[in-house]
């Protein structure tokens, strides 16, 4: 077995990730084992090569540990890069007189036979990939392999996806396999990721946490006691057993900032795994069996990480958080917020996840709005006490992040692309604190409407579907009425009357777009609905396109039953339709062309692929399958004996609900 503890550290640990790319500006993310002197070499097909030095003004370096440095590259270009053509690039490390390129330090990022990595700046969003929910220890294959297989075919520049949109749960901070947690702790030690003090916990600091005998599969026991002598899980659930906050799978919930950073490195790059041994922590017999089962899945995940990293190095990737990026049911209700933010330990856990999100995901979406929190982050990371983060500054930064209101962003693309924050600006239920909050409050929804005005078409990224499966939403409503919204993750747009009403009114506004495309994830299955307003001649057309998960799936038998019951209970003739908040909407499901018996819901890990026409309307919608099987196309009609029916007609065509279908899914 190789001696990983003393193996030389690679210069680059993870990256580069291509983030927000524009003709006049390039944003990249990278973590190295030391401060690097970098330059970016570019070669557009129609122009001479160019080299850009990445000094302090274009590459901010933040220490994450003794041997880990975050490099945030933000390069403005005096001469705009061409669009719709392949641009070769190389991120080169300058050591003395030598310049070592990606072929030297990360050959896995290059496709076979390629001299350099490349990207394409699309002039129009006529093709994109999207997905959510990438859980490393799920049994499914990694959906990012779909993107790598697509890029490996070397499509023409105008055939390349404009973007990869990741709509939530890029990491599972609250649901961690034992072998991954073991790798996280080894990587923290190998890189010297910074420690922290833990106020209000039963352990004094991060090193005490890592050494605690209940550190694996028992982290619920580390939760602090509140004045009523209940743990946080008891306060949330009134004694119902559901550990660490409200997640049902959180025996290894991450706690420290170092754990969060190590998680990102290990799920985005194969290189940190070369620093990890196969050593297993002390476990009892039952835990050993669970660890062994999880290890098989984590080993399979590791084997394809090079291909996933290659996707990030070739496709501009934009992201937004959902709950598992921070913790399950994050901000679900006003009561949840009171409880979680009312104790310093739980507040620190949430804040650490949000800080890691800022540095690893949020900044690259829209660097301009993060100048102040990024500066505060840099001060925290640079002003340490014996490699411990300064506790007062740490808490002050978390307070600032919890009040921050610019996580959402808009891309000035054609069509316009709006990415919504449905987690931090919620419409709280003041009358009953335990009821689910609206996913966006009134002010955030007004900002959303203002951003939509006078656009002919738009693409909206909403982590949770705006138009979901009515049966499942009904079940969530029943649990909410019974006082247990947390037990079924009752988070949907219709769960809060005020937010649902305002959202519906936005779609009916005369100055909002004629065509909306809503891209969503979260639910661990995929579906497509076409929505129109009833009894309105000039109704907008709304496409709800949901792709989930990248590496996650819904229990197959249960989803089949939900699918069937939903078609029976909410068929076009059903009186239950008139009890829905969207009864004025005509909702028509599209059918996966590979469904066996007219199922509306497709259950396979992978990525969604959407092609748009010149007016910004979807003309073809696919679900690419991580297991390599042919994609499922969502079609308006199912031809007898055919599995390749064309997608859609023009928006003026009426697509009637199918037999056994529903006009109110």
C-alpha positions in Angstrom: 0.0 0.0 0.0 1.5 3.4 -0.9 2.5 5.7 1.9 0.0 8.5 1.3 0.9 10.3 4.5 4.3 11.2 3.1 3.5 11.3 -0.6 4.3 14.7 -2.2 1.4 17.0 -2.5 0.2 17.8 -6.0 0.4 21.5 -6.9 -3.3 21.5 -7.7 -5.8 19.7 -5.5 -9.1 20.5 -7.4 -9.9 22.5 -10.5 -9.9 24.5 -12.5 -13.7 24.8 -12.6 -15.1 27.1 -15.3 -17.7 29.3 -13.7 -19.2 32.4 -15.1 -17.7 32.9 -18.5 -18.5 35.9 -20.7 -16.8 37.3 -23.9 -15.2 40.1 -21.8 -14.6 38.2 -18.5 -13.5 34.8 -17.3 -14.1 33.4 -13.8 -12.4 30.2 -12.7 -12.1 28.3 -9.4 -9.1 26.3 -8.2 -7.6 25.0 -4.9 -3.9 24.3 -4.7 -1.5 23.0 -2.1 0.5 26.3 -2.1 0.3 29.8 -3.5 0.8 29.5 -7.3 2.1 31.9 -9.8 -0.4 31.4 -12.7 -1.0 32.5 -16.2 -3.9 31.8 -18.5 -3.1 30.9 -22.2 -6.0 31.3 -24.6 -6.2 30.2 -28.3 -9.5 31.1 -30.1 -9.8 29.4 -33.4 -10.0 32.7 -35.3 -7.4 34.7 -33.4 -3.8 34.5 -32.4 -2.9 33.0 -29.0 -2.8 35.3 -26.0 -1.4 34.9 -22.5 -2.6 36.7 -19.4 -0.7 36.9 -16.2 -2.8 36.2 -13.1 -1.4 38.5 -10.5 -3.1 39.7 -7.3 -5.6 41.8 -9.1 -6.9 38.9 -11.1 -6.3 35.9 -8.8 -7.3 36.3 -5.1 -5.6 33.7 -2.9 -7.2 32.6 0.4 -5.5 30.1 2.8 -7.7 27.2 3.8 -5.0 25.4 5.7 -1.2 25.0 5.9 -1.2 23.2 2.5 -4.4 24.4 0.9 -4.9 27.7 -0.9 -8.1 28.8 -2.7 -7.4 30.6 -6.0 -10.3 32.7 -7.2 -9.6 33.8 -10.8 -11.5 36.8 -12.2 -10.0 38.0 -15.4 -11.4 41.0 -17.4 -10.4 41.1 -21.0 -9.7 44.2 -22.9 -10.6 42.5 -26.2 -13.7 40.4 -26.1 -13.4 36.7 -27.0 -15.3 35.4 -30.0 -18.5 33.6 -29.5 -19.7 30.2 -31.0 -16.2 29.0 -31.6 -13.9 26.7 -29.7 -11.4 28.4 -27.5 -8.5 26.3 -26.3 -7.0 27.2 -22.9 -4.3 26.2 -20.5 -3.8 27.3 -16.9 -0.1 27.3 -16.5 2.0 27.2 -13.3 5.1 29.4 -13.5 8.1 28.1 -11.7 11.2 30.1 -12.6 11.6 29.9 -16.3 9.3 27.0 -16.8 5.5 27.0 -17.4 3.8 23.7 -16.5 0.4 23.3 -18.2 -2.6 21.2 -17.4 -1.2 18.3 -19.4 1.6 18.2 -16.8 -0.3 18.6 -13.6 -3.8 17.3 -14.5 -3.8 15.1 -17.6 -7.1 13.6 -16.6 -8.8 16.9 -17.5 -8.0 16.5 -21.2 -9.9 14.3 -23.6 -8.0 11.6 -25.4 -5.9 13.1 -28.2 -6.5 16.7 -27.1 -3.6 19.0 -26.5 -5.6 21.4 -24.4 -8.9 21.9 -22.6 -11.4 24.2 -24.3 -14.6 26.0 -23.9 -17.2 27.7 -26.1 -18.9 31.0 -25.3 -22.4 30.7 -26.8 -24.1 33.8 -28.2 -27.5 32.3 -27.4 -28.7 29.8 -24.8 -30.1 27.3 -27.3 -28.9 24.2 -25.5 -28.1 23.5 -21.9 -27.6 20.7 -19.3 -29.1 20.8 -15.8 -29.6 18.7 -12.8 -29.4 18.5 -9.0 -28.8 16.1 -6.1 -25.4 14.5 -6.4 -25.0 12.1 -3.4 -21.6 10.3 -3.5 -22.8 7.1 -1.8 -26.0 6.6 -3.7 -26.0 3.4 -5.7 -26.7 5.1 -9.1 -23.9 6.1 -11.5 -22.8 9.8 -11.5 -24.9 11.8 -13.9 -21.9 14.0 -14.7 -20.7 11.1 -16.9 -23.5 12.0 -19.3 -21.9 15.4 -19.9 -18.5 13.9 -20.2 -19.7 11.3 -22.8 -21.3 14.2 -24.7 -18.2 16.3 -24.7 -16.0 13.4 -25.6 -17.7 13.2 -29.0 -16.1 16.6 -29.7 -19.3 18.3 -31.0 -19.0 21.3 -33.2 -18.9 24.6 -31.2 -22.5 25.5 -32.0 -23.6 22.1 -30.8 -22.0 22.5 -27.4 -24.2 23.1 -24.4 -24.1 26.8 -23.4 -24.1 25.9 -19.7 -24.3 23.3 -17.0 -26.8 24.5 -14.4 -26.6 22.7 -11.0 -29.8 23.5 -9.2 -29.1 22.4 -5.7 -27.6 19.7 -3.4 -24.2 19.8 -5.2 -22.9 18.4 -1.9 -24.6 16.5 0.9 -23.2 18.1 4.0 -25.9 16.4 6.2 -25.7 12.9 4.6 -22.2 11.6 4.6 -21.0 8.0 4.2 -18.6 6.7 6.9 -15.7 6.1 4.3 -16.1 9.6 3.0 -16.0 11.1 6.5 -12.9 9.1 7.2 -11.3 10.5 4.0 -12.4 14.0 5.0 -10.6 13.6 8.4 -7.5 12.2 6.7 -7.4 15.1 4.2 -7.9 17.7 6.9 -4.8 16.3 8.7 -2.8 16.0 5.4 -3.5 19.5 4.3 -3.5 21.1 7.7 -7.0 22.6 7.2 -7.6 25.2 9.9 -9.2 24.2 13.2 -11.9 26.1 15.0 -13.4 26.5 18.5 -16.9 25.1 19.1 -19.0 27.2 21.5 -22.0 25.4 23.1 -20.8 21.9 22.0 -19.9 19.0 24.1 -16.4 19.2 22.5 -14.1 22.1 22.9 -12.8 22.4 19.3 -12.6 20.7 16.0 -9.7 18.4 16.9 -11.7 17.1 19.9 -14.6 16.5 17.6 -12.5 14.4 15.2 -11.1 12.4 18.0 -14.5 11.8 19.8 -15.5 8.1 19.9 -19.0 9.0 18.7 -17.6 10.8 15.7 -18.7 8.1 13.3 -22.4 7.2 12.9 -23.4 8.8 16.2 -23.0 12.5 15.7 -26.5 13.0 17.0 -25.0 12.4 20.4 -22.8 15.5 20.0 -25.8 17.8 19.8 -26.0 20.3 22.7 -28.6 20.2 25.4 -31.0 23.2 25.5 -32.6 24.6 28.7 -35.5 22.2 28.6 -32.9 19.3 28.8 -33.8 18.2 25.3 -31.4 17.8 22.4 -32.0 19.8 19.3 -33.6 16.8 17.6 -36.1 16.5 20.4 -37.0 20.1 20.2 -37.6 19.8 16.5 -39.6 16.6 16.7 -41.1 16.4 20.1 -39.1 13.2 20.9 -39.5 11.6 17.5 -36.1 10.0 16.6 -34.6 12.0 13.7 -30.9 12.9 14.3 -28.9 16.0 13.8 -31.3 18.8 12.9 -34.0 17.2 10.9 -32.2 15.0 8.4 -33.1 11.3 8.5 -29.6 10.3 7.3 -27.3 12.5 9.3 -25.4 10.2 11.5 -22.2 11.8 10.1 -23.4 15.4 9.6 -20.5 17.6 8.9 -19.8 20.3 11.5 -16.6 22.2 10.9 -15.5 24.5 8.1 -12.6 22.3 7.5 -14.9 19.3 7.1 -17.0 21.2 4.6 -13.9 22.3 2.5 -12.5 18.7 2.5 -15.9 17.5 1.3 -15.8 19.8 -1.7 -12.3 18.8 -2.7 -13.2 15.1 -2.5 -16.4 15.2 -4.5 -14.9 17.5 -7.2 -11.5 16.1 -7.9 -9.7 12.7 -7.9 -6.4 14.2 -6.8 -7.2 14.5 -3.0 -8.0 10.8 -3.0 -4.3 10.1 -3.8 -3.5 11.5 -0.3 -5.9 9.1 1.5 -5.1 5.7 2.9 -7.5 2.8 3.2 -7.4 2.8 7.0 -10.8 2.2 8.7 -11.7 4.0 12.0 -12.6 2.0 15.1 -16.2 0.7 14.7 -18.4 -1.8 16.3 -19.6 -4.9 14.3 -22.8 -3.3 13.0 -21.0 -0.1 12.0 -18.3 -2.2 10.2 -20.9 -3.8 8.0 -22.5 -0.5 7.1 -19.0 1.0 6.5 -18.1 -1.9 4.1 -21.3 -1.4 2.1 -20.8 2.3 1.8 -17.2 1.8 0.9 -18.2 -0.1 -2.2 -20.3 2.8 -3.4 -17.7 5.4 -2.5 -15.0 3.4 -4.4 -17.2 3.3 -7.4 -17.8 7.1 -7.1 -14.0 7.7 -6.9 -13.3 5.7 -10.1 -15.2 8.3 -12.3 -14.2 11.5 -10.5 -11.6 12.2 -13.3 -14.4 12.4 -15.8 -16.5 14.6 -13.6 -13.6 17.0 -13.1 -13.1 17.0 -16.9 -16.7 18.2 -17.3 -16.1 21.1 -14.9 -13.0 22.1 -16.9 -14.8 22.3 -20.2 -18.3 23.5 -19.5 -19.2 26.8 -17.8 -21.0 25.7 -14.6 -23.4 27.8 -12.5 -24.9 26.7 -9.2 -27.4 27.5 -6.5 -27.9 26.0 -3.1 -30.7 23.8 -1.8 -31.0 22.4 1.6 -28.5 19.5 1.6 -25.7 22.0 0.7 -26.3 23.3 4.2 -28.6 20.9 6.1 -31.9 19.1 5.5 -35.0 21.2 5.7 -32.9 24.4 6.0 -35.2 27.3 6.9 -38.3 25.1 6.4 -40.4 27.1 9.0 -40.1 30.0 11.4 -39.9 27.5 14.3 -37.0 25.7 12.6 -35.1 29.0 12.3 -35.8 29.9 15.9 -34.5 26.6 17.1 -31.5 26.3 14.8 -30.2 29.8 15.0 -31.0 30.1 18.8 -28.1 27.8 19.8 -24.4 28.7 19.0 -23.4 25.2 18.0 -26.2 24.6 15.4 -25.8 28.2 14.2 -22.1 27.5 13.6 -22.8 24.3 11.7 -25.2 26.2 9.3 -22.8 29.1 9.1 -19.8 26.9 8.2 -21.8 25.3 5.4 -22.8 28.7 4.1 -19.2 30.0 4.2 -18.0 26.9 2.3 -20.8 27.5 -0.2 -19.7 31.1 -0.7 -16.1 30.2 -1.4 -16.8 27.0 -3.5 -20.0 27.8 -5.3 -21.6 31.2 -4.7 -18.7 33.5 -5.6 -18.3 32.0 -9.1 -21.9 32.7 -10.0 -21.7 36.5 -9.6 -18.4 37.7 -8.1 -19.4 41.4 -8.1 -21.9 41.0 -5.3 -19.6 39.1 -3.0 -16.8 41.7 -2.5 -17.6 42.5 1.1 -18.3 38.9 2.4 -15.2 37.7 0.5 -13.1 40.3 2.1 -14.4 39.4 5.6 -13.7 35.7 4.7 -10.1 36.6 3.8 -9.6 38.4 7.1 -10.9 35.4 9.0 -8.7 32.9 7.2 -5.6 35.1 7.6 -6.0 36.1 11.2 -5.7 32.9 13.2 -4.7 31.7 16.6 -2.4 28.7 16.4 -4.1 27.5 13.2 -7.5 28.0 14.9 -10.0 30.5 13.3 -10.6 33.4 15.6 -14.0 32.6 17.2 -15.3 36.2 17.5 -14.5 37.0 13.8 -15.9 33.6 12.8 -19.2 34.2 14.4 -19.4 37.8 13.1 -18.9 36.5 9.5 -21.6 33.9 10.0 -24.0 36.6 11.2 -23.2 38.6 8.0 -23.8 35.6 5.7 -27.1 34.8 7.4 -28.3 38.3 6.6 -26.9 38.4 3.0 -29.6 38.8 0.3 -27.7 38.5 -3.0 -27.3 34.7 -3.4 -29.7 34.9 -6.5 -28.4 36.1 -9.8 -29.4 37.0 -13.4 -27.5 36.3 -16.5 -27.9 38.7 -19.4 -28.2 35.9 -21.9 -30.6 35.3 -24.7 -33.1 34.3 -23.4 -32.5 35.9 -20.0 -31.7 33.4 -17.2 -32.8 34.0 -13.6 -31.5 31.8 -10.8 -33.7 32.0 -7.6 -32.7 31.8 -4.0 -35.5 29.8 -2.4 -33.8 29.2 0.9 -32.8 32.5 2.7 -35.6 35.0 1.9 -38.6 33.0 2.9 -42.2 34.1 3.6 -42.6 33.0 7.2 -45.9 31.9 8.6 -46.5 34.3 11.4 -49.7 32.8 12.7 -48.3 29.3 13.2 -44.6 29.1 13.5 -44.4 25.4 12.6 -46.1 25.7 9.3 -43.8 25.7 6.2 -42.6 29.0 5.0 -43.1 30.3 1.5 -40.1 29.6 -0.6 -39.7 33.4 -1.3 -41.1 36.3 0.6 -43.2 39.1 -0.8 -40.2 41.4 -1.4 -38.1 38.7 -3.1 -41.1 37.8 -5.3 -41.5 41.5 -6.3 -37.8 41.6 -7.2 -38.3 38.5 -9.3 -41.3 40.0 -11.1 -39.3 43.2 -11.8 -36.5 41.2 -13.3 -39.0 39.4 -15.7 -40.7 42.6 -17.1 -40.6 43.0 -20.8 -38.5 39.9 -21.6 -40.1 37.9 -24.5 -38.8 34.7 -22.9 -36.9 33.6 -19.9 -35.3 30.6 -18.2 -35.9 30.4 -14.5 -33.9 28.1 -12.2 -36.0 27.2 -9.1 -34.5 24.4 -7.0 -37.9 23.1 -6.1 -40.5 22.7 -8.9 -43.0 25.5 -9.1 -45.5 23.0 -10.5 -45.0 19.7 -8.8 -46.8 16.3 -8.5 -50.1 17.1 -6.9 -50.5 13.9 -5.0 -47.1 14.3 -3.4 -47.9 17.9 -2.5 -51.2 16.7 -1.1 -49.5 14.2 1.2 -47.1 16.9 2.4 -50.2 19.1 3.1 -51.8 16.4 5.2 -48.6 15.9 7.3 -48.4 19.7 7.7 -52.0 19.8 9.0 -51.2 17.0 11.4 -48.3 19.1 12.7 -45.4 17.1 11.2 -44.2 19.1 8.1 -40.6 18.1 8.8 -41.3 14.4 8.4 -42.2 14.7 4.7 -40.0 17.7 3.7 -43.2 19.8 3.0 -41.3 22.3 0.9 -43.1 23.2 -2.3 -44.4 26.4 -3.9 -48.0 25.6 -3.0 -47.4 25.0 0.7 -47.7 28.7 1.6 -50.9 30.5 0.4 -49.3 33.9 0.1 -46.3 32.9 -1.9 -48.4 30.6 -4.1 -50.8 33.5 -4.9 -48.1 36.0 -5.7 -46.3 33.5 -7.9 -49.5 32.8 -9.9 -50.2 36.5 -10.3 -46.7 37.0 -11.7 -47.4 34.5 -14.5 -50.6 36.3 -15.3 -49.0 39.8 -15.5 -49.3 41.3 -18.9 -45.7 42.5 -19.1 -44.1 39.2 -18.1 -42.7 36.8 -20.8 -44.9 34.9 -23.2 -42.7 31.8 -22.6 -41.3 30.7 -19.3 -39.0 27.7 -18.9 -38.6 26.6 -15.2 -35.7 24.3 -14.5 -35.9 22.5 -11.2 -34.5 19.5 -9.3 -34.8 18.5 -5.6 -37.3 15.7 -5.9 -35.1 12.7 -7.2 -37.3 12.0 -10.3 -37.8 13.8 -13.6 -40.9 15.2 -15.3 -42.1 17.9 -17.7 -45.4 19.8 -17.6 -46.7 22.4 -20.0 -48.9 25.0 -18.3 -51.3 27.6 -19.6 -53.8 29.9 -18.0 -57.4 28.8 -18.5 -59.9 31.0 -20.3 -57.2 33.5 -21.5 -56.6 34.0 -25.1 -53.1 35.4 -24.8 -51.9 33.0 -22.1 -48.2 32.6 -21.5 -46.8 29.1 -21.9 -44.9 27.8 -18.9 -42.7 24.8 -19.2 -41.9 23.0 -15.9 -38.8 20.9 -16.6 -37.5 18.9 -13.6 -34.3 16.8 -13.7 -33.3 15.0 -10.5 -31.0 13.6 -9.4 -27.5 13.7 -10.8 -26.6 10.9 -8.5 -29.8 10.1 -6.6 -33.1 8.3 -7.3 -36.5 8.0 -5.7 -37.5 4.5 -4.4 -38.7 2.9 -7.6 -41.7 1.0 -6.3 -43.0 3.9 -4.3 -42.7 6.3 -7.2 -44.6 3.9 -9.5 -47.5 4.0 -7.0 -47.4 7.7 -6.6 -47.4 8.1 -10.4 -50.5 5.8 -10.8 -52.4 7.3 -7.9 -51.7 10.8 -9.1 -53.2 9.9 -12.6 -56.3 8.4 -11.0 -57.0 11.0 -8.3 -56.3 14.1 -10.4 -57.6 13.0 -13.8 -59.2 15.8 -15.8 -62.7 14.8 -14.6 -61.7 14.7 -10.9 -63.4 17.2 -8.5 -60.1 17.2 -6.5 -58.7 19.5 -9.2 -60.9 22.4 -8.0 -59.4 22.2 -4.5 -55.9 23.1 -5.8 -54.4 26.5 -5.7 -53.6 26.3 -9.4 -57.1 25.4 -10.6 -57.0 28.4 -13.0 -54.0 26.7 -14.7 -54.2 24.1 -17.3 -51.4 21.7 -16.6 -50.5 19.1 -19.3 -47.9 16.4 -18.6 -45.5 15.2 -21.2 -44.7 11.5 -21.3 -41.2 10.0 -21.3 -41.1 8.1 -24.6 -39.6 5.1 -22.8 -42.3 4.8 -20.2 -43.9 1.4 -19.9 -47.6 2.3 -19.3 -47.9 6.0 -19.7 -46.0 7.0 -16.6 -45.3 10.7 -16.3 -42.4 10.5 -13.9 -38.9 9.2 -15.0 -36.8 7.7 -12.3 -33.1 7.5 -13.4 -30.0 9.4 -12.3 -28.6 11.6 -15.0 -28.8 15.1 -16.4 -31.5 17.0 -18.2 -30.8 18.3 -21.7 -33.0 21.1 -23.2 -32.8 22.5 -26.7 -34.4 25.9 -27.4 -35.7 27.5 -30.6 -34.9 31.1 -31.6 -37.8 32.4 -29.5 -36.5 30.7 -26.3 -39.1 27.9 -26.3 -38.0 24.3 -25.6 -38.1 22.3 -28.8 -36.6 19.1 -27.4 -36.4 17.9 -23.8 -34.3 14.8 -22.9 -33.3 13.1 -19.7 -29.8 11.6 -20.2 -29.2 8.5 -18.1 -26.1 8.0 -16.1 -26.2 4.2 -16.6 -25.5 4.8 -20.3 -29.0 3.7 -21.6 -30.6 5.7 -24.3 -32.0 9.1 -23.2 -35.7 9.5 -22.5 -37.4 12.2 -24.6 -40.5 13.9 -23.1 -43.2 14.0 -25.8 -46.6 15.5 -26.2 -48.0 12.4 -27.9 -47.2 8.8 -27.8 -47.3 7.1 -31.2 -48.5 3.6 -31.2 -45.5 1.3 -31.1 -43.0 4.2 -31.4 -40.5 5.3 -28.8 -39.1 8.3 -30.7 -42.1 10.7 -31.1 -41.2 14.3 -31.8 -41.2 16.6 -28.8 -43.6 19.5 -29.2 -45.4 21.6 -31.7 -45.6 25.4 -31.6 -47.0 27.0 -28.4 -50.3 27.6 -30.2 -50.9 23.9 -30.5 -53.2 22.5 -27.9 -51.7 19.4 -26.3 -54.7 17.7 -24.6 -54.1 15.7 -21.5 -53.5 12.0 -22.2 -55.9 9.2 -21.3 -55.7 8.7 -17.6 -53.7 11.9 -17.4 -54.3 15.0 -15.4 -54.8 18.7 -16.0 -53.7 19.4 -12.5 -50.6 17.2 -11.7 
